[in-house]
């Protein structure tokens, strides 16, 4: 899926994450900050990158500010931001169908 414009999903509330995606040209550039980075940083990064891979995003600048979100929340926020950025969130798409 091609990232066409900047888009955001999520909040900065506790147990949530704010995901911002923007068009990029050099693969996936991920900037991650998390209140639980020391404990779960590798898992959070893996979840985000796996979700982008399943959505077939090849080039994007992705910024994630995590406030202790569960994996399912991270997946949902990334999926929503990508769909918004690709201008397909208004179409009849299977929300959650791409993410396993």
C-alpha positions as CSV (number, residue, x, y, z in Angstrom):
1,X,0.0,0.0,0.0
2,X,1.4,3.4,-0.9
3,X,1.5,6.2,1.7
4,X,0.0,9.2,-0.1
5,X,-0.2,11.9,2.6
6,X,0.5,12.4,6.3
7,X,-2.0,10.7,8.6
8,X,-2.4,10.0,12.3
9,X,-4.3,7.6,14.5
10,X,-4.5,7.2,18.2
11,X,-4.0,9.4,21.3
12,X,-1.5,10.1,23.9
13,X,-3.6,8.7,26.7
14,X,-2.4,5.9,28.9
15,X,-2.5,2.4,27.4
16,X,-2.8,3.9,23.8
17,X,-0.3,4.9,21.1
18,X,-0.3,7.7,18.6
19,X,0.9,6.6,15.2
20,X,1.8,9.1,12.4
21,X,2.7,8.0,8.9
22,X,4.1,10.1,6.1
23,X,5.3,9.4,2.6
24,X,8.9,8.3,2.4
25,X,11.5,7.2,-0.2
26,X,14.0,5.1,1.7
27,X,12.1,2.2,3.0
28,X,10.5,2.2,6.4
29,X,12.0,4.8,8.7
30,X,10.6,4.2,12.2
31,X,10.9,6.6,15.1
32,X,9.6,5.1,18.3
33,X,9.3,6.5,21.8
34,X,7.6,4.5,24.6
35,X,7.0,4.8,28.3
36,X,7.9,1.1,28.5
37,X,10.8,1.1,26.0
38,X,13.2,-0.7,28.4
39,X,10.8,-3.6,29.0
40,X,9.0,-4.0,25.7
41,X,10.8,-1.9,23.1
42,X,11.9,-4.8,20.9
43,X,8.4,-6.3,20.9
44,X,6.7,-2.9,20.1
45,X,9.1,-2.3,17.2
46,X,8.5,-5.9,15.9
47,X,4.7,-5.5,16.0
48,X,4.8,-2.2,14.2
49,X,7.1,-3.4,11.4
50,X,5.2,-6.7,11.0
51,X,2.0,-4.8,10.6
52,X,3.5,-2.5,8.0
53,X,4.8,-5.5,6.2
54,X,1.4,-7.2,6.1
55,X,-0.1,-4.0,4.8
56,X,2.6,-4.0,2.1
57,X,3.9,-0.6,3.0
58,X,7.4,-0.3,1.4
59,X,8.3,3.4,1.9
60,X,7.1,5.5,4.9
61,X,8.3,7.7,7.7
62,X,6.5,6.3,10.8
63,X,6.5,8.0,14.2
64,X,5.0,6.1,17.2
65,X,4.5,7.6,20.6
66,X,3.5,4.6,22.8
67,X,2.0,5.0,26.3
68,X,1.8,1.3,27.1
69,X,-0.5,0.0,24.4
70,X,-1.1,-3.7,23.9
71,X,-0.1,-5.3,20.7
72,X,-3.6,-5.4,19.4
73,X,-3.9,-1.6,19.9
74,X,-0.6,-1.0,18.2
75,X,-1.8,-3.0,15.2
76,X,-5.1,-1.2,15.0
77,X,-3.5,2.2,15.2
78,X,-0.9,1.4,12.5
79,X,-3.6,-0.1,10.3
80,X,-5.9,3.0,10.7
81,X,-3.1,5.5,10.0
82,X,-2.0,3.6,6.9
83,X,-5.6,3.4,5.5
84,X,-6.2,7.1,6.2
85,X,-2.9,8.0,4.5
86,X,-3.7,5.9,1.4
87,X,-7.2,7.5,1.2
88,X,-9.0,4.1,1.4
89,X,-10.6,4.4,4.9
90,X,-13.9,5.5,3.2
91,X,-14.0,2.4,1.0
92,X,-15.6,-0.9,2.0
93,X,-12.4,-2.4,3.4
94,X,-12.3,-5.3,5.8
95,X,-11.1,-3.5,9.0
96,X,-8.9,-6.0,10.8
97,X,-9.0,-8.4,7.9
98,X,-5.4,-7.7,6.8
99,X,-4.0,-8.0,10.3
100,X,-3.8,-11.4,11.9
